[in-house]
């Protein structure tokens, strides 16, 4: 889960994408990676998949941090 709200530091999204890309490359071949991002709303960025993470694609409202919405995904 990645908080993409305005309350996060300016470079948080770029750093999160870098970390997720690195995790994608370093995980075992039989492991999958899923990503959920959230702000006021939450969205599934990718379902569990063995492919490389290519960045955030969902529109997230940055005017809030609704962790509960992310956990319910």
Secondary structure, 3 states (H helix, E strand, C coil): CEECCCCCCCCHHHHHHHHHHHHHHHCCCCCCEEEEEECCCEEEEEEEECCCCCCCCCCCCCCCCCHHHHHCC
